[in-house]
Amino acid sequence: MRPTRLFCDKDPPGWLVWGEFLEHYAAPHPTKSTFHSWEASSADAIDVIRKITTSPKYWEEIVVYYSEENHTTTLILDDIAYVKSICKVISTLCLPIS
């Protein structure tokens, strides 16, 4: 049996003054989502989002849109937040890997 790896979020004071308990956190599951699943009434909408966003054509269009959006050479944080939000909603790898 593999031991559970625990993480401590804060550096506790010296061991002499430790309280009765120290707060630790377990690592998330390596393949299952950490977040709760969506309500059953949202399943149809999530399926539509998943179907659209897992298509390579969708990402090709997004790349074209992002490349035309401005004339700067830096990343736009709103664009990154949008992609992260999509991945959170569908709870799976959404970018095609080639």
N, C-alpha and C positions, 0 to 999 in steps of 0.2 A: 504494500500500500504506500502510495506517495504522500509525504507529509504536506500539510496545508501551509502555504506560504502566507504569512501575515505581514502587513505593512503598518508602520506608525506614522501618522500624519504630522505630528508635532514632536519636537525634541523635548522629552520630559526632563525635569530638573534632576539633580543627582539622586542616585538610588537610595540614599539615606532618608530622603523626604518623599519618596514615592507614596502615593495613596494606596488604598487597598486594591484598586483596579487601574489598569492602563488601557486606553482605548486603541484598538488595532483594527485593521480592515483586511478582509480577504481579497485576493486578486479575483478579477472577474473571470467568468468561464471563457476559455479561449475561442470557442466557436458559437456559443449561444448568446443572444442579445441580453444585455444587462437590464434593459428597460422593459417595463410591463407591456404586454401586447395591447393593441387598440381595442376599443369597445366593438362588440359584434356589429353594431349599427354602422360603423365606419368601414367595415371590411370591403364593401363595393368600391368606395372612393379610394382606399389604399390600393386595391387591386388595379384600378385604372392608372393611378400614379405609378405603380410598379411597372405596369405594362409599357407605359410611355417612356419612363426614365431608364429602363434597361435596354432600350433600343439604341444601337450604335448611331442610327440616323439622328436621334434626338441630340446626342452629344456633339455630333458633327455640326448641327445647326447652332448649338450653344456656343461652340468655339468660334464660329463665324460671327455670331452676334457680339461676343466679347471682344473680338479683334477689331470690330468696327465701332465700338462704343465710344472710344476716346483716343486721344493722341498722346497719352502718357506712356512711359516705359515701365511703370510700376503696377503691381497688382492692386486691384480694387477689392477692399475688404468685404463689401456687400456681395460681390460675385462669389467670393470664397464662402461666405456665410450661406448663400443660396444653395450651393452645391452640398455643403455640410448638412443643411436642413433636409434636402432631398434624401440623402443617405440615412439620416436619422428616422425619417418618416417610413421609409421602406425597410429599414432594419437589415440591410444586406449590402453587399458590395454592388454599387450601382454603376461604376465607371467600367467600360469595357477594357479588358487588358489584352493588348496585342503584342 
